[in-house]
């Protein structure tokens, strides 16, 4: 699948693009976290049964899971910035609906619309790949990927403060305001990406994937209420398996599928996604356990007796540490690669949960656990988009990262269901109220440790980076030989700016018809480049330089022992010589 430049950017990316896109991710996380302080009060606030009140949370989870891969694909086809703004706008509408009602069904409708904001994460990562120079991309994607945890950690104490001193509907007004601010900043600062995937939107594929995900996630989130061996739960799991298998067969037969399953089956993508599920599981365990442990009264013998706001402040280091881990990740990844940083992150998560088994007797210990786990989860989350981006063509970045974000969501969903069941089954009933026990907290941490161990195994199976051959400019003699060999059969030309001046040190990448990198070069001081081709056929030449928008241009090589000249004009189209 190739890409073209039908809509060149109207302006170059500025230094504010990364914080604006990261802010959009934080807004998404705030939307997910804002009801945590009032979860136990929802049945009373909505005048309904506890089993019905859980749909306020489940609806957001389901819509977010469905929207994430779909919005990613729509971004690849029609513009990532456009779809990012649409996702945030739908979230704002949903937040306002929820802010104006105490009716259960209307609240569920509003929360369902808020789930569409989850698409902002893969869309933001895709925009960063399309616009940023290589030396800034690692830390930027790391910050964007970690923003979901950063926002969650920072929003928890603020949401608790609002819930304690104002009407709970104010939480939704606040989320809507943040969404409007994010849209305004995106319109002002973020240019549209020129990258476009060819093809049309796979409507049937979207319907099939949505149905399969809903049928799968419903019994996961509601299994504790329905019974894990009930006919409803087992029937939905069976229906999900059938629908997803039929969907997969259909997708393999399409030329422009919603999800390219052949790309997804590549070891680099497959094992990254499997590891993502385990990271999602481990991330949500600490979010479920520590706030409850901190708020339980000291009369239980193990509760730490903290208020809702103080508990939120003690868990906040989880998000803060994830945010400060992004630049550290960039340095480690540049030196050792994202696979190593993913493994390192999972080892730190394992150490954090292992230490946490013996550090549950004081509030400061909870903060320490949050810091350790934040560092590990930050490294792991930061590594995931880099591994995906390095394994898929640029035209599929949005869809591939959308699928990866979905895998993390599945992990958090499984974690929520399993840990909720563990805490419920190990709780003590005191005056008709279920009180979680220390035994349940310990078992939860052990489950998180086991999930990290499985994720670490998946990470070890990741293949070594496939570094495409490129000119080695450290040696003038070697560079001259390489240029001479490439000139016999390949593409050559110059990289120019909009005024026709040469652009030095531009990265030119050759992509074959299957979306794989087939070669790369760096333009010389006069803007010239040379890339050899492995065989005849259609290719895409993608050029990128610091301070310029990216360019992608289709070109065909006849396979003869001659060079085809193509000049690449940044940030616009290509001119064949």
N, C-alpha and C positions, 0 to 999 in steps of 0.2 A: 504494500500500500504506500503510495507516494504522497507528497504534499506540495502545495503550490503557494504562491503569494498573491492571492486574489485581492486581499485587503492589506496593503502595506501600512505600517504604523504611521500615524500622523505626527508623532513626535518620539524622540528617543527616551529610553528608560532613564529615570533619575535615581539618585541615591535613596529617595523616599519610598521607592516601590516596595522594597523588602519589608520595612516596618508596617506599611499600609496593608500589605497582603497578610502579614503575620497578625495584625490587629483583627482582620476578618476572621482568621482562624480562632483567635481568642474569643471573639463575639459568639462564634458557634459553640465553643466550650461553655461559655456563660449560659447560653440557652439550655444546654443539657443539665447544668448544675443548679440552676436557680430554684428548683423545687425541692432540692435535698433537705433544706431545713424544715419544710412543712410536710414531708412525706407521711409521717405518722398522723397528722391532723387532717389529711385530705378527705377521709370518709365523712368527718363532721363538717368540714368546710363546704363539701359538695352535696351533703345530705344524701349519702348513698352507702352501700355496703363496702367493706374493705376490698372484696374481690372485684367490685366494679371500679373502685377508685384507682386500682393499679393500671387500668387502661390509659390513664392520663400519662403514665410513663411508657407503657408498652407501645402506644400509638406513635410516639415520637421515634422510638427505636425502629419500628417497622418502616415508617416512611423514610427515615434516614438511610436505612439499609437499601431500600429500593432506589432512592434518588441518587445515591453516590455513584454507582457505575453508569447510570443513565445520563446524569449531568456531565460526567467526564467525557462520555462519547459525544454528546451534543456540543461540548466545548471544542473537541477536536474538529468537528465538522463546521460549526458556525461561529466560533470565536469564544475563547475561554473567558475573556473579560466580560463579554455579553452574558454568558451563562452564570458567571460569578455574581453579577449584579442581580440577575433574575432570582438566583437562589436566596440572596439576602432580602430581596423585596418580598418574596413569598414568606420568608421567616417573619418579617415585620408585620405583614398582614395577619399571620397566625398569632403573633404576640398580642396584637391589638384586639383580636377576637377573644382571646383568653382573658385579657385585662378587663373586658366589659361584661363578663358573665360569671355566674356561679352554677350554671346548669351543666350537668355532667356531659351530655352529648355535645353541646356547643363547645365545652372545654376540650373534649377529645378532638373535635374538628380543628380547633385552633392549634392544639399541640401537634396534630398530624402535619399541618402546614409548616410548623416550626422545624420539623425534621428535615425538610428540604435543604436547610442551611448546611447540612453535612457535606454537600457537594463542593463547598468552598475550599476544603482542604486539597483535594486532588487538582482542582482548577487553579488554585494558587501555585501549587508546585509546578504545574504545566506552564503557567505564565513565566515563572522564574527560569525554567529551562529554556524557553524560547527567547528570553530577553537578556539574561545576564551573562557576562563573560565567565569563562570557565573558572577563573580563580576566585570568583565570588559565589559561585553556584552552590558549593558544598555547604557552607555555613548558612546560606539563605534557605536552602531546602531543609536543613536540620532545624532551623527556627520554625519554619512553617509546619513541619511534621510534629514538632513538640508543642505547638501552640494549643492543641487540644487539651494537653495536660496542664500547660501553664495557665490557661484560662480557667480550667476547673479548679485548680489549687487556689488561685487568687480570688475567684468569685465566691467560693464557699463561705469565708468569713463575712464578706460584704452582704451576701444573700441572707445569712443568719442575722446580721445586724438589722437589715430592712424588715425581715420577718418578725423580729422581736419588738420593733418600735413603730411599725406602720401596717396598714392593711396589706394583706398578702398579694393583692392584685397589683400593688406597686412594683412587684418583681417583674411583671410582664411589661409594664410601661417602661421600666428601665431597660429591659432587653430590646424593646422596639426602638428606643432612643439610640442605643448602641448600634443597632442595625442601620438606622438612617444615617448615623455618622459614618459608618463604614462604607455605605454606598456613596456618600458625598466624597469621601477621601479617594475612593476607587475611581470615580469619575474625573476627579481633578488631577490625580497623580499617575494612575496606571494606564499605559497605552494598550491598545488591542494588539494581540499577537498576530503576525502575518501567517503563521503556520496553519494549514488546513489539511485535513485528511480528505481524500477523494471518496466518493460514494454517497449513499443516502442513509438516513437513519433507519435502523432495523426495528420497525414497530412491533412485529411479531416476536422478535427476540426480546424486546423490552417487556412485553406482556408476559412471555414465558418465564423470564428471569424473575420478574416481580411476583408472579404467582408462586414459583418455587421457593423464593425467599420467605414470603409471608407464611406459606405452609410449613416451612422449616423453623422459623423463629417463633411462631405462635406457641407451639408446644414447649419450646425451650423456656419462654418467658412465663407461660401459664401452667407448666407441668406440675409445679408444687400445689397449685390450687385444684387442678383437675385430677391429679394422681398420675404418676409416671407410667403405670401399667393400665390406665384406663383406655377404653376403646377410642375415645376422642383423641388422646395424646398419640397413641400408636397409629391410629388411622391417619392423622395429619402427617406424621413422620413418613409413613408409607407413601402417601400421596405426594409429598415433597420429593421423595426419591424418584418416583415415576415421572413427575413433571420435569425435574431437572435433567434426567436422562434423555427424555424426548427433546427438551430444549437444546441439549448439547449436540444431539444428532442433527437437529435443524441448523444450528450455528455452523457446524462443520461443512455443511453443504452450501452456505452462502458466500458470495464473493466479498461482501462488505458486512460482516456480522457485527452485532453489538459488542461482543467480546471475542477477540481472536483466540480461540482455544488452543490453536497450534503454538502461538506465542506463549500463552499461559502455561503450556506443558513443558516449555524449556526449563531445564534444571534450575537455572538462575532465578527464574520467575516463580516456579513451583515451590522451591524450598524457601524462598523469601516469604511467599504468602503463607506457607505452613508455619514458619517461625513467627509471622505477624499474629496469627491466632493465639499462639502461646504468650506473646508479649501482651496482647490484649487481656488475656486471662489474668496474668500476674499484675497488671496495672490496676484492675478493678478490685482486686482483693483488698489492697491497702485502703482504697477509698470506702469500702464497706466496713472494714474491721475497726480501724483506728478511731473514726468519729464516735462509734458506739462505745468502744472501750473508754474513751475520754469522758463521755457524758453519763455513763452509768454511775449511780450514787456510790459513795464510799462504803455504805452500809452493806453492800453485797460482798465485801471482803476483797474485791479485786478491781472494782470500778474506780475511776480517778476523779469523779465528782466535779468535772469542769462544765462551765456554761456552754451553750451552743456557739456563741461568738468565740470564746477562748479555744474551744475544740477546733473551730475552723482556722484560727490563727496558728495553732500548733501543727495542723496538717498542711497549711499553706507552703511551708518549705519544699514540699514535694514539687509543686509547680514552679517555684522560684529556681530551684536547683536545675530543673529541666531546661529553663530558659537560659541559665548561665552555662549550661553544658554545650550549647550549640557551637560557640567558637572553639571550645576545646575539641569537640568532635571534628571540626573542619581541619584542625592541625593533625590530629591522629589519623583521620581518613586520608589526608594528602600524603602522609608518610607510609601508612600501612594498608590502606584500602578499607572500604566500608564493611567487608566481610569480617575483618579483624575487629573493627569497632563494635560490630553487632555481637560478636562472641564475647568481647570484653564487657559490653553492657549487660549481657545476660549473666555473666559470672558475678558482676557486682549486685545484680538483682537477687541472685541466689544467696550471696553473702548477707544482703540486707534482711531477707526473710529468715535465714538461719539465725542471725543475731537477734532478730525480733522475737524468736521463741523464748529468749531469756530476758528480753527488755520490754516488759509490759507492766512494770510496777510503779512508774513515775511519769508525769507529763513530759519532762525533758527527754525521756527515752523515746517517747512517741515522735518528738520532733527530730531526734537523731535518726530514727528509722526512716522518717520521711525524707531526710536529706540523702541518706545512702540509696534508698530506692529511687529517688528523683534523679540522681546521677546515673544510675544504671538504666532506668527507663528512658531517660533523655538520650543516652548514647544509642540505645537500641532503636528507639523511634527515629532518631536522626539518620540512622544507617539505612532504613527501609526504602525511602524514596530514591536514594542514590543507587541502591542495588537494582531497583526497578528501572530507573531511567537509563542505567548502563546496559540493560538487557533488551530494551524495546526501541523501535524506531521513534523519531520525534513526533511523527503523525499519530502515534497511539499513546502518547504520554498521559493525556487526561484519562482515557479509558483504563489504562493499566494501573495508574495510581488510584483511580476510583475503585477498582477491584481490590487493590491492596488495602485501602481504607475500609472497605467492606469486610475484609478478613479480620481486621482489628475489631470492628464492631461485632462480628460474630464471636470473637474471643471474649469481649466484655459481656455479651449476652449470655454465653455459656457460664462465665464466671458468676454473673448475677444469679442465675438459676441454681447453680451448684452450691455456691456459698450461702445463698438464702436458705436452701434446703438443709444444709449442714447446721447453720445457726438455729433454725427452727426445730430440728430434731434433737439438738443437744440443749435446748433452752430449759430453764426451770419455770414452772408455772406458779406465780406468786399472786394470789388474789385475782386470778383470772387473767393476769398479764404475763406474757412470755418474756422472760429475762434471759438474754444470751449469757452463756457461761464461758469461763476461761478455757475449758476444754474445747468448746466450739471455735474459739479464736485460734487456739493452737492447731486444730485440724485444718482450719482455713489457711493458715500460713504454710502448713505442710503441703496442701494442695497447690498453692502458688509455687512452692519450691519444686514440686514434681513437674508442673507446667513449664517452668524455666528449664529444667533438665531436658525435657522433650524438645523445647525450642532450641536449646544449645545443640542437640543432636542434629536437628534440621539445618542449623547454620553451618555445622561442620561438613555437611554434604554439598554446600554451595560450591560451584566450580570456581577455579581461579579466574581472575579477570582475563578476558580475551582482548588483549591489546593489539589493535590493528596496526600493521606496519605504517610508519610515517617517517618523514625525512628527519635525520638526526643532525641538527644544525650545530652540534658541539664540535664537529670536525668538518672543516671546509672541504677536505678531500673526499670524505664519505658522502657529504651532501652533494658534491659535484657528480660523483659516480651514480648516486641514486637518481639525480635529475636526468642524467644522460640515459639511464635504463628506462625510466618512466616516459621520457620523450618519444621513445620508439613506438610505444603503444599505450595511449591513455588520453587524458584531458590535460590541456595546459591553457594558460591565459593569465589575466591580471585581475586582482581585486581592487576596485575603484570606489571612491565615494560619489555622492550625488553630483559633484562638480567635475568628476572625471579625474581627480587626483588619486595617486596610488595609495593603498592602505597596507601598511606593513604589519607583520605579526598577526595577520588574520588567520583563523583556523578554518580550513576548507575540508569538509568531510564528504566522502563518496558513499552513497547508500544504494544498494542494489534493489531489484524489483521486489524482493521478499522482505524488505525493511531492515536488512543487516548492513552493518558498516563494512565496506569493501576496501577502504583506504582512507588516508588522511594526509594533509600537508599543511605547512605554515608558509604564508606568503613572505617573500623577501622584501628588502627595503624598497624595491621598485614596484612592489605589489604583485610580482609574478609568482605563479605556483605551477606545480606539475604533479599529477597523480596517475599512476599506472592503473589499468583496469585488468581484472582477472579473466574476463571473457567478453564477447560481444553482447550487446543488449541495451536495455533502457536503464538509466541511472538517475539519481537526484544528486546534485551538487549543493551542499548546504554550507554557507559561509557565515562566520561569526567573528566580530572584532569588538574590542573594548570601545564603548561610546557610540556604537552603531546598533541599529536593529538587525536581527538575523535575516538571512535570505536563503531561499530554497528554490532551485531551478531544475527542471527536467532536461535531460540530455541523453542522446543515444550514441553509442559507439559501434562502428561496423565490425570491430574485431580484427581489422587488418593491422599490419605493422606500420601504423602512422598515428599521429596525434591529432585530436580534434580540439580546436581552439574555442574556448568559451570564456568571455570576460564576465565577471560578476560585479554588479554595481550595487553597493550598499547605500541605503537600505532598501532600494527598489528592485526592479526586475533584472533579467540577464540579457546581455547583448552578445550574439554569436558573431565571431569575426570571420 
